[in-house]
């Protein structure tokens, strides 16, 4: 592995989105507005922290008539190494697990029946001094297709596909919040951006990574690339070509980039050869979607691929309106300001 530079202070943060699923009589497992009630409890346990470190997403269009809620989100504090970021992420998972003793916590990029507005992701922020930002952005973008493939956890997508695999990265192919790289790195809905609000480099394309060992492998590469003092030959045209290739599988160009990641940064190619998406498809075919959900919930809660028997009956009806008052109403001014800062025109 090449020498790492410690001259420029770097910082890291992580946002993790997860579906909370409940099984009701007569319908397939789905999310619920009742999730807002326990999330409000988490908010008020530590308001100064969780005001900005929790969030929710909602479905849109016709689908919202049947299921309003989408994923919930927690984020870490600012950390200064991959090791402390990893520990912080696992700590947040434990907090979320305690917050939701009922409801299956499913960290996948998409669900059977998902549309482009009903997805979840893992966003990694890298804070870099302004003079180094464009160089580090290019280096991270150079290896991002490899990390995206290593994170792949969205084999199912769309009502018409059922449990037929739509490819390991179906969320990346369809989500409204992602896209090929354009000329302005500050435009929000791209795979990697420079954030207007924070000035960080944000890796947006990654699927949720429920397996802690896989997450650790990805975070180590992010840190090693960010600290590497060289400059790689990144171009958005090449990235976009690799992006198209990764959605179809591992072709020659992507295989070469995987090999380069392994050579330069001690990345194990096995993470791209055996994806979480492949494990999900194999388990579902062998034991059914209900068993897969139970094992994914156990993986998120304990770090082990196992069912822990989490109850997941629908929450009481009043958890929805009461949760809105408990969680959302106090946050509305913050949410409005955050949306303005994230979408305003002009760089930092």
Residue, then its C-alpha position, 0 to 999 in steps of 0.5 A: x500500500x502506498x504511503x498515506x499523507x497526514x499533512x491535511x486534517x481530514x474528517x469523516x461522517x456517515x448517514x445510514x438509511x434503513x427501512x422499518x417493516x411491519x407485517x399486517x394481516x392481509x398485506x405484505x410487509x411495509x413501512x408505517x407512519x407509526x415509526x415516527x413515534x419511537x423516532x421522536x423518542x430517540x430525538x428527545x433522548x438527546x435533542x442537541x445531537x439528534x436534531x440534525x442526526x436523524x431524518x425520515x423519508x416519504x413515498x411520493x405519487x400514487x404509491x403514497x396512497x397505500x404506504x406513506x413512509x419510506x426509510x428512516x435515517x441516523x448519522x454519526x458525529x464527525x470522526x477523524x479516522x475510519x476506525x472511529x467512524x466504524x465504531x460510531x456507525x455500530x453505536x448508532x445501529x445499537x441506538x436504533x435497535x433499542x429505539x425500535x424493539x418492534x419492527x424489522x430493521x432492513x438495510x437494503x437499497x430497495x425492496x420488492x415493489x420499490x419505486x424511484x422514491x422508495x429507496x435507502x442509501x449509505x452516504x459517507x462524508x469526507x471533510x477536506x481542506x478547500x485547497x485539496x478538495x478537487x483532488x480528493x474528489x477526483x481520487x474518490x470518484x476514480x474508485x467509487x464504482x468499485x465501492x458501489x459494487x462492493x456495497x450492492x444490496x438492492x437486487x429487488x425493485x419494482x412491483x412488476x419484478x417480484x422476487x426476480x433479481x433486477x441486478x445487484x444495484x437496482x437502486x442505483x439504476x433507478x433512484x431519483x436521488x442519484x445519477x451520472x456525473x455532470x459538469x457541476x460537482x455541487x449539483x445534488x443528485x449525482x453519485x458523488x458531490x461536494x455539498x453546498x451546506x457542509x463543503x464535504x465530499x459526499x459519496x451518495x451512491x453506496x447501497x446500505x451495508x448491513x454486514x459490519x465486516x463489509x462496511x469496515x472494508x469499504x470505510x478503510x478504502x475511503x480513508x486510504x484514498x482520501x489520505x493518499x497524496x497523489x492525483x489519479x486520472x479521473x474524468x467524469x466521462x470515464x466514471x459514467x462509462x464505468x457506472x454503466x458497466x457496473x450496473x450490468x456486471x463486472x466487465x474488463x474495465x471495471x475488473x481492471x479498476x477492482x485490481x487497481x483498488x486491491x493493489x493500491x489500497x489493500x482492498x479484497x476483491x471478494x467484496x465485489x465478487x460475493x455481494x450482499x445482493x447475491x446472498x439475499x437472492x440465494x437465501x430468498x430462493x432457498x427459504x423465502x422472503x420472510x426468512x430473508x427479512x428476519x436474517x437481515x434484521x438480525x444482521x443489522x441488530x447483532x452483526x450476525x446473519x441470523x434471525x433474532x425473532x424481532x416482533x413486527x406487528x403494526x404499531x397502534x394507529x395513534x403512533x402516526x399522528x402523535x409521532x408527527x407531533x413528537x418528531x416532525x413539528x419541532x424539526x420543521x424550521x430546521x428541515x426548511x433551512x437545511x433544504x434551502x442550504x442544500x439546494x441553493x445555487x452557487x458553490x462554497 
